[in-house]
Amino acid sequence: MRQEVVEQFTFRNGDLSVTVTEAVIDTGAQNTYITQPIVDALKLNPLRTMPVGFAAGRGSIAIVYDCLVAWTIYESQGFHSRQEVLCLADSDEVLIGFDFLTRHELTVDMSNLGLIGTAPRNAIPLTGGGFVLNPPRGFVLERNRIRAEAAKPGDVLRPHPAWRFTVPTIVKR
């Protein structure tokens, strides 16, 4: 059985955005790959072409674009960056590559099938994703209430998973 880590990612170009609910986290891919429908929806302009190779040994030519890539539920915590993305004409899968993962110091947790980032030591998790720093009294309860009221029927409001973020280790030298 093949296990894949999938996460929700949003791609933006100006006021245009596309959210992909199942972007595959591919630690073997050097670059992030998007599909032609995303290119079309964002009205991206090609920058150049680039030869790419795959594990099976076959190669292809990708078109390189530039757009904002965001880990959707943690975008407001800084997990977004403007970067080059590649598109293969015949691809129907979005791959988040090593470029995004290393830029944001993310690792893959195979036991929970998700990404792990580093949160500041005083971060307080919010329901549905994200965290806040040093919130005023009652802020977290109020923010979670607002998120619950804004949910649509059928939405799953899960608590922020504790395994999503690790507390940075400080080593005194």
C-alpha positions as semicolon CSV with decimal commas, in nm:
position;residue;x (nm);y (nm);z (nm)
1;M;0,000;0,000;0,000
2;R;0,141;0,335;-0,105
3;Q;0,112;0,613;0,152
4;E;0,117;0,971;0,036
5;V;0,125;1,287;0,239
6;V;-0,125;1,537;0,103
7;E;-0,194;1,889;0,226
8;Q;-0,409;2,181;0,116
9;F;-0,211;2,448;-0,074
10;T;-0,316;2,776;-0,231
11;F;-0,153;2,931;-0,536
12;R;-0,192;3,305;-0,601
13;N;-0,117;3,555;-0,873
14;G;-0,238;3,904;-0,784
15;D;-0,610;3,881;-0,696
16;L;-0,646;3,535;-0,853
17;S;-0,613;3,221;-0,642
18;V;-0,659;2,846;-0,671
19;T;-0,674;2,614;-0,370
20;V;-0,579;2,250;-0,415
21;T;-0,712;2,023;-0,141
22;E;-0,478;1,733;-0,214
23;A;-0,134;1,858;-0,310
24;V;0,113;1,571;-0,280
25;I;0,420;1,639;-0,066
26;D;0,705;1,496;-0,273
27;T;1,041;1,511;-0,095
28;G;1,203;1,360;-0,404
29;A;1,096;1,650;-0,625
30;Q;1,338;1,941;-0,627
31;N;1,067;2,178;-0,751
32;T;0,698;2,244;-0,696
33;Y;0,476;2,136;-0,987
34;I;0,134;2,274;-1,077
35;T;-0,115;2,172;-1,345
36;Q;-0,217;2,352;-1,664
37;P;-0,566;2,436;-1,526
38;I;-0,394;2,622;-1,237
39;V;-0,172;2,809;-1,484
40;D;-0,481;2,906;-1,684
41;A;-0,688;3,009;-1,379
42;L;-0,407;3,229;-1,244
43;K;-0,327;3,370;-1,590
44;L;0,042;3,304;-1,537
45;N;0,299;3,412;-1,794
46;P;0,577;3,167;-1,877
47;L;0,929;3,265;-1,773
48;R;1,123;2,996;-1,961
49;T;1,139;2,623;-2,028
50;M;1,349;2,379;-1,831
51;P;1,447;2,014;-1,885
52;V;1,340;1,789;-1,598
53;G;1,420;1,427;-1,518
54;F;1,226;1,166;-1,325
55;A;1,319;0,866;-1,111
56;A;1,216;0,624;-1,386
57;G;1,480;0,781;-1,609
58;R;1,250;0,956;-1,852
59;G;1,280;1,326;-1,911
60;S;1,053;1,605;-2,023
61;I;1,041;1,979;-2,075
62;A;0,861;2,188;-1,810
63;I;0,744;2,545;-1,842
64;V;0,854;2,766;-1,552
65;Y;0,612;3,018;-1,396
66;D;0,623;3,246;-1,092
67;C;0,345;3,263;-0,831
68;L;0,280;3,269;-0,459
69;V;0,267;2,923;-0,299
70;A;0,099;2,891;0,043
71;W;0,034;2,609;0,291
72;T;-0,329;2,714;0,319
73;I;-0,411;2,662;0,687
74;Y;-0,083;2,820;0,801
75;E;-0,047;3,095;0,540
76;S;-0,107;3,370;0,796
77;Q;0,180;3,231;1,006
78;G;0,426;3,292;0,723
79;F;0,416;2,959;0,543
80;H;0,395;3,119;0,199
81;S;0,648;3,241;-0,055
82;R;0,665;3,376;-0,406
83;Q;0,862;3,122;-0,606
84;E;0,908;2,956;-0,938
85;V;0,679;2,660;-1,010
86;L;0,694;2,414;-1,297
87;C;0,418;2,281;-1,519
88;L;0,425;1,971;-1,735
89;A;0,167;1,972;-2,012
90;D;0,039;1,619;-1,940
91;S;0,044;1,632;-1,558
92;D;-0,273;1,615;-1,350
93;E;-0,110;1,619;-1,006
94;V;0,017;1,906;-0,790
95;L;0,347;1,828;-0,619
96;I;0,497;2,035;-0,340
97;G;0,870;1,993;-0,376
98;F;1,183;2,028;-0,175
99;D;1,208;2,397;-0,275
100;F;0,904;2,496;-0,063
101;L;0,983;2,251;0,218
102;T;1,338;2,374;0,272
103;R;1,247;2,742;0,237
104;H;1,002;2,702;0,528
105;E;1,200;2,438;0,722
106;L;0,920;2,181;0,694
107;T;0,961;1,809;0,740
108;V;0,729;1,517;0,669
109;D;0,575;1,312;0,950
110;M;0,489;0,974;0,797
111;S;0,320;0,843;1,112
112;N;0,064;1,128;1,099
113;L;0,088;1,175;0,720
114;G;0,141;1,550;0,737
115;L;0,392;1,832;0,744
116;I;0,571;1,951;1,056
117;G;0,697;2,305;1,102
118;T;0,859;2,497;1,383
119;A;0,642;2,726;1,594
120;P;0,766;2,988;1,837
121;R;0,788;2,868;2,197
122;N;0,488;3,077;2,313
123;A;0,254;2,979;2,027
124;I;-0,106;2,893;2,121
125;P;-0,288;2,669;1,867
126;L;-0,623;2,765;1,713
127;T;-0,898;2,526;1,607
128;G;-0,876;2,449;1,236
129;G;-0,510;2,545;1,203
130;G;-0,276;2,827;1,279
131;F;-0,153;2,973;1,603
132;V;-0,127;3,308;1,782
133;L;0,143;3,463;1,994
134;N;0,073;3,638;2,325
135;P;-0,301;3,680;2,270
136;P;-0,506;3,899;2,504
137;R;-0,730;3,721;2,755
138;G;-1,028;3,552;2,586
139;F;-0,887;3,595;2,234
140;V;-0,839;3,224;2,161
141;L;-1,191;3,132;2,278
142;E;-1,342;3,416;2,074
143;R;-1,139;3,331;1,761
144;N;-1,239;2,964;1,784
145;R;-1,606;3,066;1,832
146;I;-1,590;3,285;1,519
147;R;-1,435;2,999;1,319
148;A;-1,705;2,758;1,440
149;E;-1,985;3,000;1,345
150;A;-1,832;3,064;1,001
151;A;-1,811;2,692;0,923
152;K;-2,036;2,561;0,649
153;P;-2,254;2,253;0,698
154;G;-2,034;1,947;0,660
155;D;-1,709;2,129;0,745
156;V;-1,487;1,940;0,982
157;L;-1,352;2,161;1,259
158;R;-1,068;1,968;1,406
159;P;-0,840;2,091;1,679
160;H;-0,495;2,206;1,583
161;P;-0,291;1,885;1,587
162;A;-0,015;1,906;1,845
163;W;0,224;1,717;1,617
164;R;0,209;1,991;1,349
165;F;0,468;2,211;1,512
166;T;0,772;2,140;1,719
167;V;0,917;2,380;1,970
168;P;1,261;2,494;1,862
169;T;1,550;2,359;2,065
170;I;1,797;2,615;2,193
171;V;2,147;2,485;2,247
172;K;2,376;2,693;2,465
173;R;2,731;2,688;2,339
